[in-house]
Every structure is written in structure tokens, then in C-alpha cells.
């Protein structure tokens, strides 16, 4: 016998539409700045500006994914896709992290080479493009600020734009240093700074996406602790085949086989045991699991199961 909690895949159409509008504005601004910075990098020959443009390219992709995910939350699951398109977010994030890692490695290698022989750069033009980027990022941050804690998509989008703003600041500082001291190596230093922002975030994103694709136990959830608490539920005699995975961001699921006495199937205790089990995993741990399925079975059922494990 099994049971599963239902779960809403939308916080309401009105809320989703509001989030979609905010993300669309931020995406439009980011894309516009991206085009401007590419033109500026070609014009000035600045590595810092080119790196920041590459950074913004991946961030624009992240905002596009957030926008797409917001649209998908408004679609109900189907018989063919019972989880909708939730896993597409993870696959796209994996591709994005691979691109980001390539950009980060290129930045470090190229910046080190430029430090040895820095090219001449027009500081005034570099400053102008840096300021344009910073102003656009500040506007995007203002648009996203009010809803940045509503869900993971918006939180990630806000962080993407915040990192863009830091990259623009690095370009501005490099331009000022070049203008005041004439040291063109400041551009390479600024590029290294932006690269230092990219690589750690990329490795973290890569690790998180691989954990989901490999169906690892969600972070913050200790299965030994879960087992202990499930065994503490009244009338539960054993727990085996305990699994916890993650479909997508903020969407953990848990399944387990629960052994109870034979009498529980005749005296009406099974429904109460199910309620207690799901209340345990839904509200007791750091990771709240709303999607849980339990197979309730008598001790004699083990004779019919193959490949049983803890």
C-alpha cells in the first residue's frame, strides 16, 4: 500500500505572471548591455570588457532559463510528463556551467599572458562602457529586489545580475587606473577579478547539477536520521529500500518500504501510520519533503521481494 502527498506546481497565476514580468525586464536589460559590451570590447580591445560580456552572456542564459522555468510552472503535469519539464532546468544548468567553466579558464590564461605584455587601451571608452553596464545592472537589481526571496529561480537571477554589476565595477576601476597611472595591466587584473567570480560559482553549479542527475540524496537530508525518525513512528517495525532524490531545484522526493505488524492491516491502523510517516518527513527535517511515497507491508512480505536493501 502506498500513499503520496499532492504538491502545487504553481504559486498562483497572478504571482507567476508578476515574476515573469520582472524576469523579462531583467533579461531585456542584460541582453542589451551584452550587445553594448561586445561592441565595446571589439572597439577598445579590452579583455576585462570582453570577459564581462562573456559573463553576461551566461547570465543572460541563466535569466532566460529562469524565465522559461517560470512559464513552465504555470503548466500542469501530464500523463506523459508527470513531473512536467522540471528536469530540463537541471540539464540546461549543466550546459551553462560547462560554458562558464570554459570562459573562466580562458580568462585566467589570457589575463596572465596580458600581464606580461599589456596592450594599450583607450581608458575613456572603457570607462563609458563600464558605466553603461553598471547602470543597467543596477536597474535590473532594482526590478528583481522585491521578489528575490520568493523562489530559487528569482534568487539565482538576482545573484546573476549582482555578479554582473561587480564585473562592471571591475571594468570601471581598470579604466580609472589606466587613465590615472597609464598602467594597462589593470585591465588584465580586472579580468582576473571577474574570472575569480566565475570559476567558484561554476564549480558549485556543476556539482549541484551532477548531484541531481546522479540522484544523490538532497543536501541537508541525513538518511540515517530519517530512518531513525521513521522507526520512531508508532507501530513501525522496520524500514528498508529508503531512497531520497531530487527531481529539480527545491523538489526532493522520498520513498521507503515500511514494515508493520500483520494486525495493522485488520484493525484500521494503516491510514494513521501513513499520516504519521508523511508528517514526519514533511515537517521534521531541514529539507521538507512534500513528495513522499511509502509502501506499507507485513513482515511476511519480505519473502516475495528481491534485491531488498537498507
N, C-alpha and C positions, 0 to 999 in steps of 0.2 A: 504494500500500500504506500502510495506516495502523496505528497502534497507540495504545492508551491505558492508562494505569495505572488500576487499580481503587483505590477510596478508601472507607474505612469511614465511614459517616454516623452512627455512634454510638460513644461511648467505653465502651460496655457498659451493659446494662440496670441493673445494680446502681448504677453511678455516676450514670446519668441519673436514676434514682429518688431518689438522695440529693440531687442538685441540685434536682430538682423539689420535694422536701420543704422545702428551705431557702428556695427562691423563694416557695413557697406561704405559709410563715410570714411572710416579709418583706412579701409582698403584703397579707396579712391585717392586719398591724400598720399598714402605711402607709394602707390604706383606712380603718381605724378612726380613726387620727389625722386623716385628711382630713375625716371627718364631724364630729369634735370641733372642728376648726379652723373649719369653715364655720359651725357653731353659734356659736363664739366670736366670729368676725368680725361676724356679724349682731348678736350681743349687745352687743359693745363698740364697733362701728363702726370698728375698726382696719383701715387699709389694709394695713399690714405683715402682719397676720394673714390678711387676705383674699388677698394676693399669695402668701403662703406656702402657703395652701390650694390656690390655683390651680397653684402649683409642684408641690405634692404630687399634684394630680390628674394632671398629665402624667407624674410619676414613677410613680404607680400604674399608669398605662397602659404605661409602659416595663417595669415589673415583670411586668405581665400578658403583654406580648409576649415577654419572656424566658422566662416560664413556658410559654407556648404553643410557643415555639421548642424548648424542652427536650423537650416532648411530641412535637413533630414529628420530632426527631432519632431517636426510637425507631421511627419508621415507615420501612419500606424504600421506595425509589423504585418507581414502577410504569411500565408501558409508556406510559401516558398522560402521566405527570409524571416524566420521567427524572431531574429534579433535586428531586423532591418538592415541598415548599412553601417552598423556601429564599427565593425572590424575594419572598414575602409579607412577610418581615421588613423588606425594604427599602421596600416600598410603605407599610407601617404606620409606619416610621420617618419617611418623608417627611411623612405626615399629622401625626405627632406634632410634628415640627419646625415645621410651619406654625402649629399651635396655640400652641406655646411662643413663637414669634416674636410672635404677636398679644398674648399675655399680657405679654411683655417690653415691647413698645411702650406698651401700656396703663399699665403700672406707671410708666414714666418720665414719661409725660404727666400722669397723675393725681398722682404724687408731687410734681412741680414745682408744680402748681396748689395742692396742700395746703400746701406750704412757705410760700406767700404768705398763706394764711389757715388755719392748722391748727385742726381741731376739738378740742373737749375729749374726752379718752378716759379710761376707768377703768383706771388703771395696775395695780391689784391683779388684776383679772380678766384683763387682758392678760398679766401675768406668769404666772398659773396656766396659761393655755392654752399659753403658750410653753414652760413647763417640761414639760407633758404631751407636747407634740410632741417635745421634745428627748429625753426618756426613751424614748419609743417608737422614735425613730430610733437611739438607742444600742443598744437591744435588737436591732433589725434588723441593724445593723452587726456586732454580735457573732455573729449567726446566719450571716451571709454571709462573714465574715472568713476562715474556714478554706479556702474554695473560690474566693475571688475571682480567683485566677490560673488557674483550670482552663480557662476558655474566655472568649470575648468577651462572651457573654451575661451571665455572672456578674460579669465585670469592670465592665460597663456598669451592672448593677443595683447593685453596691456603690457606684459613683460617684453614682448617682441618690440613694441614701439618704444618702450623705455630704453632698451638696448640700442635702438636706432638713434635715439636722442644723445646717448653717450658717445656714439660714433661720430655724430655731427659735432659734438663738443671737441672731440679729439682733432677733427679736421680744422676747426676754428683756432684751437691752440697752436697747431702746427703752422697755420698761416701767420699768426701773430709772431711766433718765434722767428720764422723766416724773414718777416718784414723788419723786425727789430734787430736781429743779430746777423742775418744773412746766412745762417746755418741751414742748408737744405736737408740735412739729415733728420730734422724734426719731422718731416713727412714720413720717413720710414719708422721713426719711433711711434708716431700716431697710428700707423698701420699695425705695428706690433701690439699696441694697446687694444685696438679693435679685434685683432686676432685672438688676444687673450680673453676677450669676451666671448668669442665664437666657440673656441675649442672645448672649454669645460661644459658649456651648455649642450654642445653637440654630443659629447660622450655621455652625458646624463640622459639626453633624449634617446640616444641609440640604445643604452642599457635598458631604459624603461620600455621601449617598444619591443625589444627582443624578449624581455621578461613576459610580456603579454603574449607574443607569438609562440613562445615556448610553453605557455600555460603554466607559468610559475605561480606559486602561492602569492596572493596580493601582499604588497608591503604593509607592514603594521599588523599582520594577522599571523599569530603563532598557532599552528595546528595542534600542538601538544596542549596548549591552553584551551583551545576549542574542544578537544576530545575530553579533557578533564571536566569541563563545564557540562558537556552533553551527558557524560556519565553521572553527573550530579543531579540530573533531572529525575524526578520520582518515577520508579518502576523501570528505568532503563538498566539493562543488564550487560550490554556490550555495544561497542561502536567499531565498525570496520569499513573498509573502502571509503575512507573520508577523503574528499577532494575539494580543493578550493582553487578557482582560476579567475581570470578576468577577461571579459568579452571586449571591453574597451575602457577608456578613461572613466573612472568612477562608476564602474559597472561590474562588481565582483559577484561571483556565483559560488554556491557550495552544495555538495551532495554527500550523502552518507547513508549507510545501512545501519539501522538501529535494531538491536535485539531486545525483545521484551518477553515476559513470561507468556506462556500459551493462554493463560486465563484472561489476559488483557483483551484478546480478540472476542471474548464472550461476555465480558462484564461492562463494556462501553468505555474502557479507559483509553483506547487508541486515539480518539479525537482530542482528548485533553493532553495526551502526551505530545501529539503533533503541535498543538498550540504552544506548549511549553518549550519545545525544541526550537521552534521558529522565533519565539520571543527571545530566546537565549542568544541566537546568532544575529538577530536584527538590532539588538539594543545594548548588548553587554560589552562588545569589543570595540577597539579603536576603529576598525573597519566595520561599518554596519552593512550586513548582508540582507538585502530585501529579497533577492532571488535565491531561495533555498529549497531543496527537494530531499525528502527523507523517505527511504524505503523501510517500513516497519515490518519486522519479521520475527517469528518464534525461533527458539534455539534449534529446533529440528530442521529449519530451512537450510542450514549450512551444508547438509548432505547433498543438496541439489545445486550448489554453487561451485563454479570452477574458477580458479585463479583468485581466490579471496586473499586480500592483503589488508594490512592495517591502514 
